Amino acid sequence: MTVQQEAPTEGVTETGEPLEVWIDQDLCTGDGICAQYAPDVFELDIDGLAYVKSSEDELLQSPGATTRVPLPLLRDVVDSAKECPGDCIHVRRVTDRVEVYGPDAE
């Protein structure tokens, strides 16, 4: 009997490419749309700006801090990037750092 291992799903697209997300706080308007769409990934801090959270739910406040995009939340993170009025949410592939969703996506 063979046991089939499940592929890791955290931070990968349907094609298996790992993705990460980061927020440019200089452009953040503090509307909180991202936290509404994906509260497990985004959170507003007391300064009124949005930040990404680690998989351990830790708020990452360093400029340019990234976190992996969990596959079950990929659509919510993408919708956050599309709806963000500040165009400050960037989703990119981990392997080559090419932005696939957000203001700098090709």
C-alpha positions as a Markdown table, in Angstrom:
| # | Residue | x | y | z |
|---|---|---|---|---|
| 1 | Met | 0.0 | 0.0 | 0.0 |
| 2 | Thr | 1.4 | 3.4 | -1.0 |
| 3 | Val | 0.7 | 6.5 | 1.0 |
| 4 | Gln | 0.2 | 9.6 | -1.0 |
| 5 | Gln | 1.7 | 12.8 | 0.5 |
| 6 | Glu | -0.2 | 16.0 | 0.2 |
| 7 | Ala | 1.5 | 18.8 | -1.5 |
| 8 | Pro | 2.2 | 21.9 | 0.6 |
| 9 | Thr | -0.5 | 24.5 | 0.0 |
| 10 | Glu | 0.6 | 27.5 | 1.9 |
| 11 | Gly | 1.7 | 30.3 | -0.3 |
| 12 | Val | 1.4 | 28.6 | -3.7 |
| 13 | Thr | -0.8 | 29.2 | -6.7 |
| 14 | Glu | -2.8 | 26.6 | -8.4 |
| 15 | Thr | 0.3 | 25.9 | -10.6 |
| 16 | Gly | 2.5 | 25.4 | -7.6 |
| 17 | Glu | 4.3 | 28.7 | -7.6 |
| 18 | Pro | 4.9 | 30.1 | -4.2 |
| 19 | Leu | 3.5 | 33.6 | -3.7 |
| 20 | Glu | 4.2 | 36.3 | -1.1 |
| 21 | Val | 2.4 | 39.6 | -0.4 |
| 22 | Trp | 3.6 | 42.9 | 1.0 |
| 23 | Ile | 2.1 | 46.3 | 1.6 |
| 24 | Asp | 3.7 | 49.7 | 0.8 |
| 25 | Gln | 2.7 | 51.7 | 3.8 |
| 26 | Asp | 3.7 | 54.9 | 2.1 |
| 27 | Leu | 0.7 | 54.5 | -0.2 |
| 28 | Cys | -1.7 | 52.9 | 2.3 |
| 29 | Thr | -4.9 | 54.9 | 2.8 |
| 30 | Gly | -6.0 | 52.9 | 5.9 |
| 31 | Asp | -9.4 | 52.0 | 4.4 |
| 32 | Gly | -9.1 | 48.5 | 5.8 |
| 33 | Ile | -10.5 | 46.8 | 2.7 |
| 34 | Cys | -7.7 | 44.3 | 2.8 |
| 35 | Ala | -8.4 | 43.3 | 6.4 |
| 36 | Gln | -12.0 | 42.8 | 5.5 |
| 37 | Tyr | -11.2 | 40.5 | 2.6 |
| 38 | Ala | -8.4 | 38.6 | 4.2 |
| 39 | Pro | -8.2 | 39.2 | 8.0 |
| 40 | Asp | -5.8 | 36.2 | 8.4 |
| 41 | Val | -3.3 | 38.0 | 6.1 |
| 42 | Phe | -3.8 | 41.7 | 6.7 |
| 43 | Glu | -4.4 | 43.9 | 9.8 |
| 44 | Leu | -4.7 | 47.6 | 10.5 |
| 45 | Asp | -2.3 | 48.7 | 13.3 |
| 46 | Ile | -2.9 | 51.6 | 15.7 |
| 47 | Asp | -1.2 | 53.9 | 13.2 |
| 48 | Gly | -4.2 | 53.3 | 10.9 |
| 49 | Leu | -2.1 | 51.6 | 8.3 |
| 50 | Ala | -2.4 | 48.0 | 7.0 |
| 51 | Tyr | 0.4 | 45.4 | 7.5 |
| 52 | Val | 0.8 | 41.8 | 6.6 |
| 53 | Lys | 0.8 | 39.1 | 9.3 |
| 54 | Ser | 3.0 | 36.0 | 9.5 |
| 55 | Ser | 1.5 | 32.5 | 9.5 |
| 56 | Glu | 1.9 | 32.7 | 13.3 |
| 57 | Asp | -0.5 | 35.7 | 13.3 |
| 58 | Glu | 2.3 | 38.2 | 14.1 |
| 59 | Leu | 2.0 | 41.7 | 12.7 |
| 60 | Leu | 5.0 | 42.4 | 10.5 |
| 61 | Gln | 5.7 | 46.1 | 10.8 |
| 62 | Ser | 9.1 | 46.3 | 9.1 |
| 63 | Pro | 9.0 | 48.2 | 5.8 |
| 64 | Gly | 8.7 | 45.7 | 2.9 |
| 65 | Ala | 7.9 | 42.8 | 5.2 |
| 66 | Thr | 6.4 | 39.9 | 3.2 |
| 67 | Thr | 4.3 | 36.9 | 4.1 |
| 68 | Arg | 3.4 | 33.8 | 2.2 |
| 69 | Val | -0.1 | 33.8 | 0.6 |
| 70 | Pro | -2.0 | 30.7 | 1.9 |
| 71 | Leu | -3.6 | 29.0 | -1.1 |
| 72 | Pro | -7.1 | 28.9 | 0.5 |
| 73 | Leu | -6.9 | 32.7 | 0.8 |
| 74 | Leu | -5.4 | 33.5 | -2.6 |
| 75 | Arg | -8.6 | 34.8 | -4.1 |
| 76 | Asp | -9.2 | 37.0 | -1.0 |
| 77 | Val | -5.7 | 38.4 | -1.2 |
| 78 | Val | -6.0 | 39.1 | -5.0 |
| 79 | Asp | -9.3 | 40.8 | -4.4 |
| 80 | Ser | -7.7 | 42.9 | -1.8 |
| 81 | Ala | -5.0 | 44.0 | -4.2 |
| 82 | Lys | -7.5 | 44.8 | -6.9 |
| 83 | Glu | -9.9 | 46.8 | -4.6 |
| 84 | Cys | -7.2 | 48.6 | -2.6 |
| 85 | Pro | -7.8 | 52.4 | -3.1 |
| 86 | Gly | -4.1 | 53.1 | -2.3 |
| 87 | Asp | -2.8 | 50.5 | -4.8 |
| 88 | Cys | -0.3 | 49.5 | -2.1 |
| 89 | Ile | -0.8 | 45.7 | -2.0 |
| 90 | His | 1.8 | 43.7 | -4.0 |
| 91 | Val | 1.6 | 40.0 | -4.7 |
| 92 | Arg | 4.6 | 38.4 | -6.3 |
| 93 | Arg | 6.1 | 35.0 | -7.0 |
| 94 | Val | 8.7 | 34.0 | -4.4 |
| 95 | Thr | 11.0 | 32.3 | -7.0 |
| 96 | Asp | 11.7 | 35.4 | -9.2 |
| 97 | Arg | 10.0 | 38.2 | -7.3 |
| 98 | Val | 7.8 | 39.1 | -10.3 |
| 99 | Glu | 4.6 | 40.9 | -9.3 |
| 100 | Val | 1.6 | 39.0 | -10.5 |
| 101 | Tyr | -1.2 | 41.1 | -8.8 |
| 102 | Gly | -1.0 | 44.7 | -7.7 |
| 103 | Pro | 0.0 | 48.0 | -9.1 |
| 104 | Asp | 3.3 | 46.8 | -10.7 |
| 105 | Ala | 1.8 | 43.6 | -12.2 |
| 106 | Glu | 2.6 | 43.2 | -15.9 |
